[in-house]
Amino acid sequence: MLTGKKILLGVSGSIAAYKSAVLVRLLVKAGAEVKVVMTKSAHDFITALTLSTLSKNPVLTDFVKDESGQWNNHVQLGLWADCMVIAPASANTIAKFANGLCDNLLSAVYLSARCDVFFAPAMDLDMLQHPSTQDNISKLQSFGNHLIEPGYGELASGLTGTGRMAEPEEIIAALEKHFTAAQVLKGKTVLVTAGPTHEAIDPVRFIGNHSSGKMGFAIAEALADKGATVNLVTGPTQQHTKHPRISVNRVTSAEEMYTLCTSLFPSSDITVLSAAVADYRPAVVAPQKIKKKDEELTLTLTKTHDIAASLGKLKHNGQIIVGFALETDQEHTNALKKLESKNFDLIVLNSLNDKGAGFGHDTNKITLIDRQQRSKSFELKSKKEVASDIVNAIIEKIHV
């Protein structure tokens, strides 16, 4: 599971730093690409030469590389990694991370990292049990960081107790378990719709809505991150993705989206309908631009295909459909009606009455409702975090 993974190893000042050499060797042997960032005090316990030789990459400590003024880009490092591991994590480094202190390259990389972060504490038993250290560890876990529990045994102080850094083999096992869980949807084919549709009035004008496609793209990436193969059908949007497991299919109208979705749906294990599809389209599309002549212009509209209802009728056992309900009034009641009428397994309720939710925002606030009418409401979050909540709910449905 570590083959091809980009692992960023942070080494802080601790006698346990000697284990970092073994950890780097095991990671490289497992097929991972490893880069090492050391604090200055870590150099007192292990040489950069050892870790750079084993990792086959330069070891970084300072923001500035040399007198030329070139710098080690902490933001780029944080974006590069699939996973960040702090081993050993000293009491001092844990305290800095927990409180947002940023006075060295390692802490700057940590604050810039978007990947999962693991930390393996290493310190004397009394330092570990001190309330301030325990509070800092709890705070890091509350941020979503993963604790690799320290072991029990003889410590450098001569005392015996808990505080030994986890063995490199234990850290490898924790990472393999993490990446295995991350592939829980491997082998699943998923259909996701995103963005608005544009219904042509003439060659210049159209009927549309304010959907940006951000939510749909975030969901597609969250599903792909879990190992799924994703067919993303998107209306006109500025959003892009380079995820290797996502095939992007761009359409313009509701009719085009309907045609493509009905062809992809039979082979889809999971379908997430997050697109804001137009309910009506002009009955006749003018072949030339309509000139401004009269005081009024009357357009006759006709219904578009109901993609959600059509797929709901085609659904067979084993398929899961997740729909969206963007409401302005009687939100819960309307969402339940849509859940039943479209044959959804799960519906994501948005209310335009919630500040920061709906179209155009980078955030969203949702309530998830299932077929048993059980609902779970979430606080306002980034759309990436919301996508993760939705995907976790889908995974729960699969494993029920």
C-alpha positions, 0 to 999 in steps of 0.5 A, spaced: 500 500 500 505 504 500 508 503 493 508 510 490 506 514 496 509 520 497 511 520 505 514 527 508 518 525 515 519 530 520 524 528 525 524 532 531 530 533 537 529 526 541 534 520 542 529 516 538 531 519 532 536 513 531 529 510 529 528 515 524 533 511 519 530 505 520 523 508 518 526 511 512 529 505 510 523 501 511 519 506 507 523 506 501 524 499 501 516 499 501 516 503 495 515 510 498 518 516 496 521 519 502 523 527 504 525 528 510 525 535 514 529 535 521 529 541 526 535 543 528 536 540 535 534 533 531 541 534 528 544 533 535 541 526 535 542 523 527 546 526 521 542 529 515 547 525 511 544 518 514 537 520 512 539 523 505 543 517 503 537 512 505 531 517 503 535 519 496 533 526 497 536 532 500 534 533 508 531 540 509 532 544 516 532 551 514 527 556 510 533 558 506 537 553 502 544 557 501 547 564 500 544 564 493 537 566 497 533 560 494 528 557 499 525 551 501 518 552 499 514 549 505 507 550 502 510 546 496 512 541 501 505 540 504 502 540 498 507 534 495 505 529 500 500 524 501 502 523 508 506 526 513 509 523 519 512 526 525 517 521 528 520 522 533 515 527 535 518 531 541 514 534 547 516 541 544 514 540 537 507 537 539 506 543 543 508 548 537 504 544 532 498 544 537 498 551 538 500 554 531 507 556 533 511 557 526 518 558 528 522 553 524 521 549 517 518 543 520 512 547 523 511 551 517 510 545 513 505 542 518 501 548 518 501 548 510 500 540 509 493 538 506 494 531 507 493 526 513 498 527 519 501 522 523 505 523 530 509 518 534 511 521 541 517 520 544 519 523 551 520 521 558 514 518 562 513 524 566 513 529 560 508 525 556 503 524 562 504 532 564 497 535 563 500 540 558 502 535 553 496 531 554 492 537 552 497 538 546 496 531 544 488 531 545 488 538 541 492 535 535 487 529 535 482 534 535 485 537 528 484 530 525 491 528 526 493 521 527 496 519 534 501 513 533 501 511 541 508 511 544 510 504 547 512 501 554 519 500 556 526 502 559 527 510 557 533 514 556 532 517 563 533 510 566 526 510 568 521 504 565 514 507 563 510 509 557 514 514 552 518 510 547 517 512 540 513 506 536 517 502 533 518 503 525 515 497 523 509 499 528 509 506 524 509 502 517 503 498 519 499 504 521 500 507 515 499 501 511 492 500 515 491 508 513 492 507 506 488 500 505 482 504 509 483 510 504 481 505 498 475 502 501 471 504 494 476 500 490 473 496 484 466 501 485 464 505 479 461 512 481 457 517 477 457 524 479 453 530 476 456 537 477 454 544 476 449 547 472 445 546 465 445 552 460 438 551 456 439 555 449 434 561 448 438 563 441 445 562 439 447 567 444 443 567 450 441 561 455 437 560 461 441 557 467 442 558 474 448 560 479 451 553 481 459 553 480 460 546 480 464 546 486 460 541 491 460 536 485 467 536 484 469 536 491 465 529 492 468 526 485 475 527 488 473 525 495 470 518 492 476 517 487 480 518 494 477 512 497 479 508 490 473 509 486 473 510 479 469 516 477 465 518 471 464 526 472 458 529 468 458 536 469 455 542 466 458 549 464 463 550 470 470 553 471 472 547 475 477 542 474 480 536 476 487 532 475 485 526 479 487 520 475 481 516 477 476 521 475 473 521 467 470 528 466 465 529 461 463 536 459 455 537 457 451 544 456 444 542 456 439 538 461 438 533 455 445 532 454 446 530 461 440 526 461 443 522 455 450 521 458 447 519 465 442 514 462 448 511 458 453 511 464 448 509 470 447 501 469 454 500 470 454 505 476 455 502 483 454 509 486 450 515 483 451 522 486 446 527 483 449 534 485 448 538 479 443 543 479 439 541 472 434 546 469 427 544 470 425 547 464 428 549 457 425 553 451 420 549 447 423 553 441 431 555 440 431 561 435 436 559 430 439 567 430 440 572 435 433 575 437 433 582 436 430 587 441 424 589 438 418 589 442 417 591 449 416 584 451 418 577 449 414 571 451 418 565 451 414 558 451 418 553 456 417 545 456 419 541 461 426 537 461 427 530 462 427 529 470 434 525 470 433 523 478 426 520 477 429 517 471 435 513 474 431 512 480 426 508 476 432 504 473 435 503 479 436 495 481 438 492 487 445 494 489 445 500 486 445 507 491 443 513 489 444 520 493 440 526 491 440 533 493 435 538 495 436 545 495 430 548 499 428 555 501 422 553 505 419 547 508 426 544 507 425 538 511 418 536 508 420 537 501 427 533 502 423 527 504 418 528 498 424 528 493 427 522 497 421 518 496 419 520 489 426 519 486 427 513 489 434 516 493 437 512 498 440 518 501 438 526 500 443 532 502 439 537 504 441 545 503 437 551 505 438 557 502 436 560 509 443 558 512 448 563 511 454 560 507 450 555 504 448 554 497 451 556 490 457 560 489 460 559 496 466 555 498 462 552 504 456 549 505 451 546 511 448 540 510 443 535 513 443 528 511 436 524 510 436 516 509 430 512 507 428 511 514 428 518 515 433 518 520 437 525 519 444 528 521 445 535 521 452 538 520 455 545 522 458 550 516 464 547 513 468 547 507 465 544 501 471 539 501 469 537 508 462 536 506 464 532 501 468 527 506 461 527 510 457 525 504 462 520 502 463 517 509 455 516 509 455 513 503 460 508 505 456 506 511 450 505 507 454 500 503 457 496 509 450 496 513 
